[in-house]
Amino acid sequence: MVLPRHNLRGLSFVNVALVAIVLAIALTAYFLFFKKDPPAASATRPSVAVQRGEVTASVSSSGTLQSSQTASPQFETSGTVTQVLVKVGQVVAKGAAIAKVDPAAAERQLRIAQQNQIASANSVTAADETLSDAEDALEAAEEASASPSQTPTPSNGQQQQETQQSQGQGQSQSPQVAVSNAEANLAKAKADKEQSDQNVEAAQAAVDATTLKAPIAGTITAVNGAVGSVAGGSSSSSSSGAGGSGQGSTSGQGSGSTSSTSTTSGTGFVDMADLKALQVVAAFAEADAIKIKAGQAATVTLNAEPGTTLTASLATVSPTPTTTNGVVSYSATFSLAKLPANARMGQTANVVVQTAKAANALYVPSTAIATSGTTSTVTMADGSGTREVQVGVRGGSYTQITSGLNEGDQIELLQGAIGGTGTQNGQGRQGQQPGGGQFPGAGVGQGTGAGGFRGR
């Protein structure tokens, strides 16, 4: 039987398709089951060379910008506020008038004290004159008794007159008693005069205090009183972070200061702060607090200006802890060498404190060191196995080697990355250090034990 030509053509296409499918299946089977696998890549760890340079260790925390000097002056003299002379944001000089209360009551007390002062002064003058007369009388009596004169025998009338005079003298005070009494009266008069002088000084101070004056030069940050309100009767408070000496006093005029970095907002008629002298106050965990001390260098970055690094110095560390939700921390105050123009009180600041430094030291990445108890080892890249080493300053990224290795020795990274536990393969290979001998990722790190180095 002969098939039509068009049927033969359709059948040939089907055969070609079947052949193509069979070939594809055969090739797939060959590559899957018969082709040899390529050689496995080497499982060796990346290696780095032992370098020489400066290794630093540091701890970090975050805090806020605070004024190094704040004050909240309050009226010492009670009264109704008649004037408020400042407003929020105003910059005032030390001693400038801030507000006034009605001085009428204080001036009345001053006049009474002045009148009492005059009366006590007159009493002193009178007592002094009485003492002078008594001393004259005593002196005359002593002279008369020391030089008796012979007189003729008196007649009966004279004897009677002398007897009457002697009886009258017996009834009056003796010269010695009169002098003693006069001295006591003069001492009391002088004491009353001294007290009246003090009363006048206090009354005058009360009059002066009816005008509240700025205890420091600074900016008014809050006005807590208003005209018509009753103010006064309590002392003001101020704080100064200058050196943390802990010396100071409180005064209604804000003339004294205590060494503290905490603001006293809302406790005075106004609150004010020196915004030109800002400092950083940060809290450190107790494990980090034992590593920091006054005088250590620090760097500060502000969240508002992340690209700006500020140089700072640790001024004080609080000796008393603060416990929040069971976490113990210690407050530290940092003075800034230079303040950015846009810095504002209350901005968040990140602080890194350098706690240790080793210059011209051998160092390796911290991830190259395995520690068991007190023993530290590194793995040599030449296949010779591990080697025990002695370590010094431990930074977050790099650790000082005091013995066990030489400069240029090749060691393996145990975790495949410098300064962390990542998998940045090859980051630590020799020849990949950027200029200056620094490994990738070098620098000061964040967090407990963070650190860096400067190689050569």
C-alpha positions in Angstrom: 0.0 0.0 0.0 1.4 3.4 -1.0 0.8 6.3 1.4 0.0 9.7 -0.1 2.9 12.1 -0.4 1.5 14.6 2.2 1.2 11.8 4.8 4.9 10.8 4.3 6.0 14.4 4.9 4.0 14.6 8.2 5.5 11.3 9.3 9.1 12.5 8.7 8.6 15.5 11.0 7.3 13.3 13.8 10.4 11.1 13.5 12.8 14.0 13.6 11.1 15.3 16.7 11.3 12.0 18.4 15.0 11.7 17.5 15.7 15.2 19.0 13.9 14.3 22.2 15.9 11.0 22.6 19.2 12.9 22.0 18.3 15.5 24.6 17.6 12.9 27.2 20.8 11.1 26.4 22.9 14.2 26.8 21.2 15.1 30.1 21.9 11.6 31.4 25.5 11.9 30.3 26.2 15.2 32.2 24.3 14.0 35.2 25.8 10.5 35.7 28.9 10.2 33.6 30.8 13.6 33.6 33.5 13.8 36.3 33.1 16.5 38.9 35.7 19.4 38.8 38.3 19.4 41.6 36.9 20.8 44.9 38.1 24.3 45.8 40.6 24.4 48.6 39.1 24.7 52.1 42.0 26.7 53.4 41.3 29.7 55.6 42.4 33.2 54.7 45.7 34.3 56.2 47.2 37.6 57.3 50.6 38.8 58.2 51.6 39.9 61.7 51.9 43.7 61.6 53.5 46.3 63.8 51.8 49.5 64.9 49.6 51.1 67.6 46.8 49.1 69.2 44.1 50.7 71.3 41.3 49.3 73.4 38.1 51.3 74.2 34.6 51.2 75.6 31.6 53.1 74.3 28.3 54.5 75.4 25.7 57.1 74.4 24.5 60.2 76.3 23.4 63.7 75.8 24.8 67.2 75.5 24.3 69.1 78.7 25.3 72.5 79.9 28.3 72.5 82.2 26.7 75.3 84.2 23.0 75.7 85.0 21.0 77.7 87.5 17.5 78.1 88.7 17.4 81.3 90.8 14.5 82.0 93.1 13.5 85.1 95.1 14.6 85.1 98.8 12.2 87.8 99.6 8.6 86.9 99.5 6.3 89.2 97.6 4.0 89.7 94.6 5.8 89.8 91.3 5.6 93.2 89.7 8.0 92.8 86.8 9.4 90.0 84.6 12.4 91.5 82.7 13.4 88.4 80.6 12.0 85.9 78.2 12.9 82.4 77.1 15.9 82.3 74.8 17.3 85.7 76.0 21.0 85.8 76.8 21.8 87.6 80.0 25.0 88.6 81.7 25.8 87.6 85.3 24.1 90.0 87.7 21.5 91.2 85.2 18.0 91.9 86.6 15.5 89.1 85.9 12.4 90.0 87.8 11.1 92.1 90.7 8.7 91.7 93.6 6.9 94.5 95.5 9.5 95.9 97.9 7.1 97.8 100.3 7.1 95.2 103.1 10.9 94.7 102.9 11.5 98.5 103.0 9.3 98.8 106.1 11.3 96.2 107.9 14.4 98.0 106.9 13.2 101.3 108.4 12.3 99.5 111.7 15.7 97.9 111.9 17.4 101.2 111.3 15.4 102.9 114.1 16.4 100.1 116.5 20.0 100.5 115.4 19.9 104.2 116.3 18.3 103.5 119.7 20.9 100.8 120.5 23.7 103.2 119.5 22.3 105.8 122.0 22.2 103.1 124.7 25.8 102.3 124.1 26.7 106.0 124.5 24.8 106.4 127.7 26.2 103.2 129.2 29.7 104.3 128.3 29.2 107.6 130.1 27.7 105.9 133.2 30.8 103.6 133.3 33.1 106.6 133.1 31.3 108.4 136.0 31.5 105.2 138.1 35.2 104.8 137.5 35.8 108.4 138.5 33.9 107.9 141.7 35.8 104.7 142.5 39.1 106.5 141.8 38.2 109.4 144.2 37.1 107.0 146.9 40.4 105.0 146.6 42.4 108.3 146.9 40.4 109.4 149.9 40.9 106.1 151.7 44.6 106.1 150.9 45.3 109.7 152.4 43.3 110.2 155.6 43.8 113.7 157.3 43.9 114.5 161.1 41.0 116.7 162.2 40.2 118.2 165.6 37.8 116.4 167.9 34.4 117.1 166.6 31.7 118.6 168.8 28.5 116.7 169.5 26.8 118.4 166.6 29.5 117.4 164.2 29.5 113.8 165.4 25.8 113.6 164.8 26.2 115.0 161.2 29.0 112.6 160.4 27.0 109.7 161.7 24.1 110.6 159.5 26.4 110.9 156.4 28.0 107.4 157.1 24.5 105.9 157.4 23.5 107.4 154.0 26.6 106.1 152.3 26.0 102.6 153.7 22.6 102.6 152.1 24.0 103.6 148.6 26.2 101.3 146.3 29.9 101.1 146.9 32.1 102.5 144.1 33.3 99.0 143.2 29.7 97.6 142.7 28.8 100.7 140.7 31.6 100.1 138.3 30.8 96.4 137.9 27.1 97.2 137.2 28.1 99.9 134.7 30.5 97.5 132.9 27.7 94.9 132.6 25.2 97.4 131.2 27.8 98.6 128.6 28.4 95.0 127.5 24.7 94.4 127.1 24.3 97.6 125.2 27.1 96.7 122.8 25.6 93.3 122.2 22.2 94.9 121.4 24.0 97.3 119.1 25.7 94.4 117.3 22.4 92.5 116.9 20.7 95.7 115.5 23.6 96.1 113.0 23.0 92.6 111.8 19.3 93.2 111.6 19.9 96.2 109.4 22.2 94.2 107.1 19.6 91.4 106.8 16.8 93.9 106.1 18.9 95.7 103.5 19.7 92.3 101.9 15.9 91.6 101.8 15.3 94.9 100.0 18.0 94.1 97.5 16.6 90.6 97.0 13.3 92.0 95.8 15.2 92.3 92.5 16.2 88.8 91.3 19.5 88.8 89.5 21.2 86.2 87.2 23.7 84.1 89.1 25.6 83.2 85.9 25.9 84.4 82.4 23.7 82.3 80.1 20.5 81.8 78.3 17.0 81.8 79.8 15.6 78.3 79.1 12.4 78.6 81.1 10.3 81.3 82.9 8.3 79.6 85.7 6.7 82.8 87.2 4.5 85.6 86.0 3.5 89.1 87.0 0.9 89.0 89.8 2.1 85.7 91.2 3.5 85.3 94.7 7.2 84.3 94.7 10.1 84.0 97.1 10.8 82.4 100.4 13.0 79.5 99.1 16.6 79.4 98.0 17.6 78.9 94.4 19.9 76.2 93.1 22.6 76.1 90.5 25.0 73.6 89.2 28.4 73.8 87.6 30.4 71.0 86.0 33.7 72.7 86.2 36.1 70.0 87.3 33.6 68.2 89.6 35.2 69.6 92.7 32.1 69.1 94.8 32.5 72.6 96.4 29.7 75.2 96.2 26.8 76.7 98.0 23.2 77.6 97.2 21.9 81.2 97.3 18.7 82.9 96.5 20.6 85.1 94.1 22.3 82.2 92.5 25.7 83.4 93.7 26.9 80.0 94.7 27.1 76.8 92.7 27.4 73.1 93.4 29.5 70.8 91.3 27.0 68.8 89.4 25.8 68.1 85.9 22.1 67.7 86.6 19.8 70.5 85.7 17.3 71.8 88.1 14.5 72.7 85.7 11.4 74.1 87.3 12.7 74.7 90.8 13.4 78.4 90.4 11.6 81.5 89.1 13.5 81.0 85.9 15.9 78.3 84.6 19.0 79.2 82.7 22.0 77.5 81.2 25.3 78.4 79.7 24.8 77.1 76.1 28.3 78.0 75.1 29.8 75.5 77.5 28.2 72.2 76.7 29.5 68.8 77.8 28.6 65.2 77.2 27.1 63.1 80.1 26.9 59.4 79.4 26.2 56.3 81.5 28.6 53.3 81.4 27.8 49.8 82.5 29.6 48.7 85.6 31.9 46.3 83.6 33.0 49.3 81.5 33.0 51.8 84.3 36.0 50.2 86.1 38.0 50.7 82.9 37.5 54.5 82.7 39.1 57.3 84.7 39.4 61.0 84.6 41.9 62.3 82.0 41.3 59.6 79.4 40.9 60.7 75.8 37.6 60.1 74.0 35.9 60.8 70.7 32.3 62.0 70.4 29.9 61.9 67.5 26.5 63.5 67.4 23.5 61.8 65.9 22.5 65.2 64.4 25.9 65.4 62.7 27.1 61.8 62.1 30.0 62.9 59.9 31.6 65.0 62.5 34.0 63.5 65.1 34.7 65.6 68.2 37.7 65.4 70.5 36.8 65.0 74.2 38.4 64.3 77.5 36.9 62.4 80.4 36.4 65.0 83.2 34.7 63.0 86.0 33.2 59.6 86.8 30.4 59.5 89.4 31.4 57.5 92.4 27.8 56.5 93.0 25.9 54.2 90.7 22.4 54.5 89.2 20.3 51.4 89.0 17.6 51.2 86.3 15.5 48.0 85.9 18.2 46.1 87.8 21.0 47.4 85.5 23.8 49.3 87.3 25.6 52.1 85.5 27.9 55.0 86.4 27.6 58.5 85.0 30.6 60.1 83.2 31.1 63.7 82.1 33.2 64.6 79.1 34.5 68.0 78.2 34.7 68.9 74.5 37.7 70.6 73.0 35.6 72.3 70.3 31.8 72.5 69.9 30.0 72.5 66.5 28.1 75.7 65.8 24.8 73.8 65.5 25.2 71.8 68.7 22.1 72.0 71.0 21.5 71.0 74.6 19.8 67.6 74.8 21.2 66.2 71.5 22.3 62.5 71.5 26.0 61.9 71.6 27.9 58.7 71.1 31.2 58.4 73.1 34.2 56.1 72.7 36.8 56.2 75.5 40.3 54.9 74.9 41.1 52.7 77.9 44.5 51.3 76.8 47.1 51.8 74.2 50.2 50.0 73.0 52.6 51.8 70.6 55.0 50.1 68.2 53.4 46.8 69.1 53.0 43.5 67.1 49.3 42.9 66.5 47.0 40.4 64.8 43.3 40.4 64.1 41.4 39.3 67.2 39.6 36.7 65.1 42.9 34.9 64.6 43.3 34.1 68.3 41.8 31.1 70.0 41.6 31.4 73.8 41.1 28.5 76.3 41.3 29.6 79.9 44.5 31.6 80.2 46.1 30.1 77.1 45.9 31.9 73.7 47.0 30.3 70.4 47.1 31.1 66.7 47.2 28.8 63.7 50.2 29.2 61.5 49.4 29.5 57.7 52.5 27.4 56.7 50.8 24.2 58.1 53.0 23.9 61.1 50.0 23.9 63.4 49.1 26.1 66.3 51.5 28.3 68.4 51.0 29.7 71.9 51.2 33.4 72.2 51.1 36.0 74.9 48.6 38.9 74.4 48.6 42.5 75.7 46.1 45.2 74.8 42.9 43.6 73.5 41.0 45.8 71.0 37.7 44.9 69.4 39.4 44.3 66.0 43.0 43.8 66.8 45.0 42.4 69.7 48.6 43.1 70.8 51.0 40.1 70.7 53.8 40.4 73.3 55.5 37.1 72.5 55.2 34.0 70.4 55.2 35.7 66.9 57.4 37.8 64.7 56.6 40.6 62.4 55.6 39.2 59.0 54.6 35.7 60.2 51.6 34.4 58.3 48.6 33.2 60.5 45.1 32.0 59.7 41.9 33.8 60.5 39.7 31.4 62.4 36.5 33.1 61.5 37.3 34.4 58.0 37.0 38.1 58.8 38.8 40.8 60.6 37.2 42.5 63.5 34.0 40.3 63.6 32.5 36.9 63.0 31.4 37.5 59.4 32.4 35.5 56.4 34.3 38.1 54.4 36.6 35.6 52.8 39.9 37.0 51.8 39.6 40.3 53.7 42.7 39.5 55.7 45.0 38.2 53.0 48.3 39.8 52.7 48.5 42.3 50.0 45.0 43.5 50.6 45.8 46.1 53.2 45.2 49.6 52.1 47.9 52.3 52.2 49.5 52.9 55.6 49.5 49.3 56.6 45.9 49.2 57.9 43.8 46.1 57.6 40.3 46.5 56.1 37.8 47.5 58.9 40.5 49.0 61.1 39.6 51.9 63.4 37.9 52.4 66.6 34.9 50.2 67.0 31.7 50.6 68.9 30.8 48.6 72.0 32.6 47.1 74.9 36.2 46.3 74.2 36.1 48.1 70.9 39.4 49.2 69.5 41.6 49.9 66.6 45.2 50.4 65.5 47.4 52.6 63.5 49.9 50.5 61.5 53.0 51.5 59.7 
